[in-house]
Amino acid sequence: MFSSIKAHAVKLTLPSAGAVALAVSSLVSPTPASAIAGGWDLDWNANASAMVSIGTNDWCSGAVIGDPSVRHSSRVLTAWHCIEGYASQNIQVFSGGNTLGSGRLYRVASTQRLSYNGGNDADGVILNLTSDITDIQPFPWTKTEPKYNDQVTVDGYGLTDTQGNTRLKQANMTFINSTQLGTPNGDRICTGDSGGPVLDSRGYIFGIIRAGADLANCYVNSPLHPEYVSLSRTNMPLMS
Protein backbone atom coordinates (compact mmCIF):
# COMPACT_ATOMS: atom_id res chain seq x y z
CA MET A 1 0.00 0.00 0.00
CA PHE A 2 2.88 2.38 0.65
CA SER A 3 4.81 2.02 -2.61
CA SER A 4 3.49 5.37 -3.86
CA ILE A 5 4.30 7.03 -0.54
CA LYS A 6 7.89 5.90 -0.55
CA ALA A 7 8.38 7.02 -4.14
CA HIS A 8 7.76 10.65 -3.20
CA ALA A 9 7.78 10.61 0.60
CA VAL A 10 9.08 13.75 2.21
CA LYS A 11 10.99 12.38 5.16
CA LEU A 12 14.73 12.93 5.43
CA THR A 13 17.10 9.97 5.81
CA LEU A 14 19.87 10.10 8.38
CA PRO A 15 23.34 8.76 7.53
CA SER A 16 23.26 6.07 10.22
CA ALA A 17 20.65 4.31 12.32
CA GLY A 18 19.80 6.09 15.56
CA ALA A 19 22.05 9.08 14.87
CA VAL A 20 20.56 12.12 16.61
CA ALA A 21 22.22 15.39 17.62
CA LEU A 22 21.11 18.91 18.32
CA ALA A 23 23.13 20.30 15.41
CA VAL A 24 21.38 19.09 12.30
CA SER A 25 24.45 19.72 10.14
CA SER A 26 26.00 16.63 11.69
CA LEU A 27 22.96 14.54 10.77
CA VAL A 28 22.43 15.04 7.06
CA SER A 29 24.54 14.85 3.97
CA PRO A 30 24.12 17.30 1.08
CA THR A 31 21.02 16.36 -0.87
CA PRO A 32 19.55 18.02 -3.98
CA ALA A 33 16.26 18.77 -2.26
CA SER A 34 14.33 21.57 -0.67
CA ALA A 35 11.97 22.09 2.22
CA ILE A 36 8.75 23.97 1.72
CA ALA A 37 9.98 25.78 -1.38
CA GLY A 38 8.67 29.31 -1.21
CA GLY A 39 6.52 30.35 1.70
CA TRP A 40 8.12 31.98 4.71
CA ASP A 41 10.09 31.18 7.86
CA LEU A 42 8.32 30.45 11.13
CA ASP A 43 9.85 31.18 14.53
CA TRP A 44 9.17 28.38 17.02
CA ASN A 45 9.34 30.78 19.96
CA ALA A 46 7.02 33.35 18.41
CA ASN A 47 4.30 31.54 16.48
CA ALA A 48 4.98 27.82 16.03
CA SER A 49 5.45 26.34 19.50
CA ALA A 50 3.41 23.23 18.70
CA MET A 51 5.67 22.12 15.85
CA VAL A 52 8.11 19.27 16.53
CA SER A 53 10.73 17.37 14.54
CA ILE A 54 10.85 13.60 14.70
CA GLY A 55 13.93 11.41 14.36
CA THR A 56 14.25 7.70 13.72
CA ASN A 57 16.57 6.69 10.91
CA ASP A 58 14.72 9.42 9.01
CA TRP A 59 13.70 12.96 9.86
CA CYS A 60 10.11 14.16 9.68
CA SER A 61 7.87 16.91 11.00
CA GLY A 62 4.96 16.68 13.42
CA ALA A 63 2.50 18.71 15.46
CA VAL A 64 1.52 18.67 19.13
CA ILE A 65 -2.26 18.38 19.33
CA GLY A 66 -4.67 19.27 22.12
CA ASP A 67 -6.68 22.10 23.62
CA PRO A 68 -4.79 25.34 22.85
CA SER A 69 -6.02 26.96 26.06
CA VAL A 70 -4.40 24.29 28.25
CA ARG A 71 -0.86 24.99 26.94
CA HIS A 72 0.51 21.49 27.35
CA SER A 73 0.03 18.09 25.74
CA SER A 74 1.69 14.69 25.42
CA ARG A 75 0.23 13.83 21.99
CA VAL A 76 1.97 14.36 18.65
CA LEU A 77 0.38 13.86 15.23
CA THR A 78 2.61 12.79 12.34
CA ALA A 79 2.78 10.43 9.35
CA TRP A 80 2.96 6.69 9.96
CA HIS A 81 5.67 6.13 7.34
CA CYS A 82 7.97 8.35 9.42
CA ILE A 83 8.07 5.85 12.29
CA GLU A 84 7.14 2.61 10.54
CA GLY A 85 9.21 -0.32 11.81
CA TYR A 86 10.49 1.46 14.93
CA ALA A 87 9.73 0.57 18.53
CA SER A 88 8.24 3.43 20.52
CA GLN A 89 11.37 3.82 22.65
CA ASN A 90 13.48 4.40 19.55
CA ILE A 91 11.42 7.33 18.26
CA GLN A 92 12.77 10.74 19.26
CA VAL A 93 10.68 13.92 19.33
CA PHE A 94 12.33 17.36 19.53
CA SER A 95 10.46 20.45 20.67
CA GLY A 96 11.80 23.98 20.94
CA GLY A 97 13.81 24.82 17.84
CA ASN A 98 13.65 26.15 14.30
CA THR A 99 15.67 23.34 12.71
CA LEU A 100 15.41 19.56 12.61
CA GLY A 101 16.68 17.94 15.80
CA SER A 102 16.96 21.18 17.79
CA GLY A 103 15.33 21.74 21.15
CA ARG A 104 14.49 19.39 24.00
CA LEU A 105 14.28 15.64 23.44
CA TYR A 106 11.08 13.78 24.35
CA ARG A 107 10.52 10.03 24.34
CA VAL A 108 7.53 8.09 23.04
CA ALA A 109 5.58 5.73 25.31
CA SER A 110 3.20 4.31 22.71
CA THR A 111 1.76 4.88 19.25
CA GLN A 112 -1.81 4.84 17.88
CA ARG A 113 -1.99 4.36 14.14
CA LEU A 114 -4.95 5.95 12.41
CA SER A 115 -7.24 3.90 10.19
CA TYR A 116 -9.49 4.92 7.35
CA ASN A 117 -13.22 4.77 7.96
CA GLY A 118 -13.39 1.65 5.80
CA GLY A 119 -10.91 -0.15 8.04
CA ASN A 120 -7.65 0.10 6.06
CA ASP A 121 -4.58 1.56 7.73
CA ALA A 122 -3.92 5.27 7.11
CA ASP A 123 -0.58 7.04 6.86
CA GLY A 124 -1.15 8.83 10.14
CA VAL A 125 -0.24 8.15 13.76
CA ILE A 126 -0.53 9.70 17.21
CA LEU A 127 2.62 9.49 19.32
CA ASN A 128 1.91 9.38 23.06
CA LEU A 129 4.90 10.89 24.83
CA THR A 130 6.23 9.83 28.22
CA SER A 131 5.77 13.41 29.47
CA ASP A 132 3.92 16.56 28.47
CA ILE A 133 5.45 19.23 26.29
CA THR A 134 4.70 22.37 28.28
CA ASP A 135 4.48 26.13 27.69
CA ILE A 136 3.20 25.66 24.16
CA GLN A 137 -0.07 26.20 22.32
CA PRO A 138 -1.15 22.81 20.94
CA PHE A 139 -2.93 22.64 17.61
CA PRO A 140 -6.65 21.95 17.64
CA TRP A 141 -7.94 19.69 14.88
CA THR A 142 -11.06 19.20 12.82
CA LYS A 143 -12.62 16.51 10.68
CA THR A 144 -14.33 19.14 8.52
CA GLU A 145 -12.58 19.82 5.22
CA PRO A 146 -12.34 23.26 3.60
CA LYS A 147 -14.19 24.04 0.40
CA TYR A 148 -12.68 23.59 -3.04
CA ASN A 149 -10.01 26.21 -3.78
CA ASP A 150 -9.97 27.54 -0.19
CA GLN A 151 -6.54 28.69 0.94
CA VAL A 152 -4.82 26.36 3.42
CA THR A 153 -1.34 26.30 4.92
CA VAL A 154 1.30 23.64 5.51
CA ASP A 155 4.12 23.65 8.08
CA GLY A 156 7.34 21.65 7.93
CA TYR A 157 10.99 21.34 8.97
CA GLY A 158 12.46 20.12 5.67
CA LEU A 159 15.71 20.96 3.92
CA THR A 160 16.15 24.49 2.59
CA ASP A 161 19.18 23.95 0.36
CA THR A 162 21.57 21.34 -1.00
CA GLN A 163 23.97 21.80 1.94
CA GLY A 164 21.78 20.00 4.47
CA ASN A 165 20.38 23.11 6.19
CA THR A 166 16.83 23.01 7.52
CA ARG A 167 14.31 25.58 8.65
CA LEU A 168 10.80 25.60 10.02
CA LYS A 169 8.64 27.07 7.26
CA GLN A 170 5.04 27.61 6.23
CA ALA A 171 3.45 28.02 2.82
CA ASN A 172 0.05 28.73 1.33
CA MET A 173 -1.68 26.10 -0.78
CA THR A 174 -5.24 25.46 -1.89
CA PHE A 175 -7.68 22.69 -1.09
CA ILE A 176 -8.43 20.40 -4.04
CA ASN A 177 -9.93 17.27 -2.50
CA SER A 178 -9.49 14.72 0.29
CA THR A 179 -6.05 13.60 -0.88
CA GLN A 180 -4.44 16.48 -2.80
CA LEU A 181 -3.52 20.13 -2.41
CA GLY A 182 -2.97 22.76 -5.07
CA THR A 183 0.11 24.97 -5.41
CA PRO A 184 -1.02 28.18 -7.11
CA ASN A 185 2.10 30.08 -6.01
CA GLY A 186 4.49 27.27 -6.96
CA ASP A 187 5.22 26.47 -3.31
CA ARG A 188 6.19 22.83 -2.74
CA ILE A 189 6.78 20.37 0.07
CA CYS A 190 9.69 17.97 0.00
CA THR A 191 12.28 16.11 2.09
CA GLY A 192 11.76 16.45 5.84
CA ASP A 193 8.22 17.84 5.66
CA SER A 194 6.41 14.49 5.99
CA GLY A 195 4.06 14.40 8.95
CA GLY A 196 3.65 18.16 9.14
CA PRO A 197 0.18 19.63 9.62
CA VAL A 198 -2.19 20.87 6.93
CA LEU A 199 -4.17 23.77 8.44
CA ASP A 200 -7.42 25.47 7.55
CA SER A 201 -8.01 29.23 7.74
CA ARG A 202 -8.67 29.00 11.50
CA GLY A 203 -5.40 27.22 12.21
CA TYR A 204 -7.05 23.83 12.80
CA ILE A 205 -5.30 20.72 11.52
CA PHE A 206 -7.44 18.87 8.98
CA GLY A 207 -4.70 16.78 7.40
CA ILE A 208 -1.19 15.32 7.62
CA ILE A 209 1.47 15.82 4.93
CA ARG A 210 2.03 12.47 3.24
CA ALA A 211 4.09 13.12 0.11
CA GLY A 212 5.27 15.98 -2.06
CA ALA A 213 7.42 16.63 -5.09
CA ASP A 214 10.03 14.06 -5.99
CA LEU A 215 13.55 15.24 -5.18
CA ALA A 216 14.35 16.28 -8.74
CA ASN A 217 11.41 18.69 -8.75
CA CYS A 218 11.81 20.38 -5.38
CA TYR A 219 13.30 23.53 -6.88
CA VAL A 220 11.03 23.73 -9.92
CA ASN A 221 7.35 23.49 -10.61
CA SER A 222 6.59 19.86 -9.93
CA PRO A 223 3.88 18.11 -11.94
CA LEU A 224 2.87 16.31 -8.73
CA HIS A 225 0.24 17.70 -6.39
CA PRO A 226 1.21 17.45 -2.71
CA GLU A 227 -0.58 14.53 -1.05
CA TYR A 228 -2.00 14.42 2.46
CA VAL A 229 -4.14 12.28 4.74
CA SER A 230 -7.46 13.95 5.49
CA LEU A 231 -8.52 13.47 9.12
CA SER A 232 -12.14 13.42 7.93
CA ARG A 233 -11.53 10.03 6.34
CA THR A 234 -9.96 8.44 9.44
CA ASN A 235 -10.93 7.29 12.92
CA MET A 236 -9.26 10.35 14.43
CA PRO A 237 -11.49 11.20 17.42
CA LEU A 238 -13.46 14.41 17.37
CA MET A 239 -11.80 17.16 19.34
CA SER A 240 -13.37 17.27 22.81
C-alpha positions as CSV (number, residue, x, y, z in Angstrom):
1,M,0.0,0.0,0.0
2,F,2.9,2.4,0.6
3,S,4.8,2.0,-2.6
4,S,3.5,5.4,-3.9
5,I,4.3,7.0,-0.5
6,K,7.9,5.9,-0.6
7,A,8.4,7.0,-4.1
8,H,7.8,10.6,-3.2
9,A,7.8,10.6,0.6
10,V,9.1,13.7,2.2
11,K,11.0,12.4,5.2
12,L,14.7,12.9,5.4
13,T,17.1,10.0,5.8
14,L,19.9,10.1,8.4
15,P,23.3,8.8,7.5
16,S,23.3,6.1,10.2
17,A,20.6,4.3,12.3
18,G,19.8,6.1,15.6
19,A,22.1,9.1,14.9
20,V,20.6,12.1,16.6
21,A,22.2,15.4,17.6
22,L,21.1,18.9,18.3
23,A,23.1,20.3,15.4
24,V,21.4,19.1,12.3
25,S,24.4,19.7,10.1
26,S,26.0,16.6,11.7
27,L,23.0,14.5,10.8
28,V,22.4,15.0,7.1
29,S,24.5,14.8,4.0
30,P,24.1,17.3,1.1
31,T,21.0,16.4,-0.9
32,P,19.6,18.0,-4.0
33,A,16.3,18.8,-2.3
34,S,14.3,21.6,-0.7
35,A,12.0,22.1,2.2
36,I,8.8,24.0,1.7
37,A,10.0,25.8,-1.4
38,G,8.7,29.3,-1.2
39,G,6.5,30.3,1.7
40,W,8.1,32.0,4.7
41,D,10.1,31.2,7.9
42,L,8.3,30.4,11.1
43,D,9.8,31.2,14.5
44,W,9.2,28.4,17.0
45,N,9.3,30.8,20.0
46,A,7.0,33.4,18.4
47,N,4.3,31.5,16.5
48,A,5.0,27.8,16.0
49,S,5.5,26.3,19.5
50,A,3.4,23.2,18.7
51,M,5.7,22.1,15.8
52,V,8.1,19.3,16.5
53,S,10.7,17.4,14.5
54,I,10.8,13.6,14.7
55,G,13.9,11.4,14.4
56,T,14.2,7.7,13.7
57,N,16.6,6.7,10.9
58,D,14.7,9.4,9.0
59,W,13.7,13.0,9.9
60,C,10.1,14.2,9.7
61,S,7.9,16.9,11.0
62,G,5.0,16.7,13.4
63,A,2.5,18.7,15.5
64,V,1.5,18.7,19.1
65,I,-2.3,18.4,19.3
66,G,-4.7,19.3,22.1
67,D,-6.7,22.1,23.6
68,P,-4.8,25.3,22.8
69,S,-6.0,27.0,26.1
70,V,-4.4,24.3,28.2
71,R,-0.9,25.0,26.9
72,H,0.5,21.5,27.3
73,S,0.0,18.1,25.7
74,S,1.7,14.7,25.4
75,R,0.2,13.8,22.0
76,V,2.0,14.4,18.6
77,L,0.4,13.9,15.2
78,T,2.6,12.8,12.3
79,A,2.8,10.4,9.3
80,W,3.0,6.7,10.0
81,H,5.7,6.1,7.3
82,C,8.0,8.4,9.4
83,I,8.1,5.8,12.3
84,E,7.1,2.6,10.5
85,G,9.2,-0.3,11.8
86,Y,10.5,1.5,14.9
87,A,9.7,0.6,18.5
88,S,8.2,3.4,20.5
89,Q,11.4,3.8,22.7
90,N,13.5,4.4,19.5
91,I,11.4,7.3,18.3
92,Q,12.8,10.7,19.3
93,V,10.7,13.9,19.3
94,F,12.3,17.4,19.5
95,S,10.5,20.5,20.7
96,G,11.8,24.0,20.9
97,G,13.8,24.8,17.8
98,N,13.6,26.2,14.3
99,T,15.7,23.3,12.7
100,L,15.4,19.6,12.6
101,G,16.7,17.9,15.8
102,S,17.0,21.2,17.8
103,G,15.3,21.7,21.2
104,R,14.5,19.4,24.0
105,L,14.3,15.6,23.4
106,Y,11.1,13.8,24.3
107,R,10.5,10.0,24.3
108,V,7.5,8.1,23.0
109,A,5.6,5.7,25.3
110,S,3.2,4.3,22.7
111,T,1.8,4.9,19.2
112,Q,-1.8,4.8,17.9
113,R,-2.0,4.4,14.1
114,L,-5.0,5.9,12.4
115,S,-7.2,3.9,10.2
116,Y,-9.5,4.9,7.3
117,N,-13.2,4.8,8.0
118,G,-13.4,1.6,5.8
119,G,-10.9,-0.1,8.0
120,N,-7.7,0.1,6.1
121,D,-4.6,1.6,7.7
122,A,-3.9,5.3,7.1
123,D,-0.6,7.0,6.9
124,G,-1.2,8.8,10.1
125,V,-0.2,8.2,13.8
126,I,-0.5,9.7,17.2
127,L,2.6,9.5,19.3
128,N,1.9,9.4,23.1
129,L,4.9,10.9,24.8
130,T,6.2,9.8,28.2
131,S,5.8,13.4,29.5
132,D,3.9,16.6,28.5
133,I,5.4,19.2,26.3
134,T,4.7,22.4,28.3
135,D,4.5,26.1,27.7
136,I,3.2,25.7,24.2
137,Q,-0.1,26.2,22.3
138,P,-1.2,22.8,20.9
139,F,-2.9,22.6,17.6
140,P,-6.7,22.0,17.6
141,W,-7.9,19.7,14.9
142,T,-11.1,19.2,12.8
143,K,-12.6,16.5,10.7
144,T,-14.3,19.1,8.5
145,E,-12.6,19.8,5.2
146,P,-12.3,23.3,3.6
147,K,-14.2,24.0,0.4
148,Y,-12.7,23.6,-3.0
149,N,-10.0,26.2,-3.8
150,D,-10.0,27.5,-0.2
151,Q,-6.5,28.7,0.9
152,V,-4.8,26.4,3.4
153,T,-1.3,26.3,4.9
154,V,1.3,23.6,5.5
155,D,4.1,23.6,8.1
156,G,7.3,21.6,7.9
157,Y,11.0,21.3,9.0
158,G,12.5,20.1,5.7
159,L,15.7,21.0,3.9
160,T,16.1,24.5,2.6
161,D,19.2,23.9,0.4
162,T,21.6,21.3,-1.0
163,Q,24.0,21.8,1.9
164,G,21.8,20.0,4.5
165,N,20.4,23.1,6.2
166,T,16.8,23.0,7.5
167,R,14.3,25.6,8.6
168,L,10.8,25.6,10.0
169,K,8.6,27.1,7.3
170,Q,5.0,27.6,6.2
171,A,3.4,28.0,2.8
172,N,0.0,28.7,1.3
173,M,-1.7,26.1,-0.8
174,T,-5.2,25.5,-1.9
175,F,-7.7,22.7,-1.1
176,I,-8.4,20.4,-4.0
177,N,-9.9,17.3,-2.5
178,S,-9.5,14.7,0.3
179,T,-6.1,13.6,-0.9
180,Q,-4.4,16.5,-2.8
181,L,-3.5,20.1,-2.4
182,G,-3.0,22.8,-5.1
183,T,0.1,25.0,-5.4
184,P,-1.0,28.2,-7.1
185,N,2.1,30.1,-6.0
186,G,4.5,27.3,-7.0
187,D,5.2,26.5,-3.3
188,R,6.2,22.8,-2.7
189,I,6.8,20.4,0.1
190,C,9.7,18.0,0.0
191,T,12.3,16.1,2.1
192,G,11.8,16.5,5.8
193,D,8.2,17.8,5.7
194,S,6.4,14.5,6.0
195,G,4.1,14.4,9.0
196,G,3.7,18.2,9.1
197,P,0.2,19.6,9.6
198,V,-2.2,20.9,6.9
199,L,-4.2,23.8,8.4
200,D,-7.4,25.5,7.5
201,S,-8.0,29.2,7.7
202,R,-8.7,29.0,11.5
203,G,-5.4,27.2,12.2
204,Y,-7.0,23.8,12.8
205,I,-5.3,20.7,11.5
206,F,-7.4,18.9,9.0
207,G,-4.7,16.8,7.4
208,I,-1.2,15.3,7.6
209,I,1.5,15.8,4.9
210,R,2.0,12.5,3.2
211,A,4.1,13.1,0.1
212,G,5.3,16.0,-2.1
213,A,7.4,16.6,-5.1
214,D,10.0,14.1,-6.0
215,L,13.5,15.2,-5.2
216,A,14.4,16.3,-8.7
217,N,11.4,18.7,-8.7
218,C,11.8,20.4,-5.4
219,Y,13.3,23.5,-6.9
220,V,11.0,23.7,-9.9
221,N,7.3,23.5,-10.6
222,S,6.6,19.9,-9.9
223,P,3.9,18.1,-11.9
224,L,2.9,16.3,-8.7
225,H,0.2,17.7,-6.4
226,P,1.2,17.4,-2.7
227,E,-0.6,14.5,-1.0
228,Y,-2.0,14.4,2.5
229,V,-4.1,12.3,4.7
230,S,-7.5,13.9,5.5
231,L,-8.5,13.5,9.1
232,S,-12.1,13.4,7.9
233,R,-11.5,10.0,6.3
234,T,-10.0,8.4,9.4
235,N,-10.9,7.3,12.9
236,M,-9.3,10.4,14.4
237,P,-11.5,11.2,17.4
238,L,-13.5,14.4,17.4
239,M,-11.8,17.2,19.3
240,S,-13.4,17.3,22.8
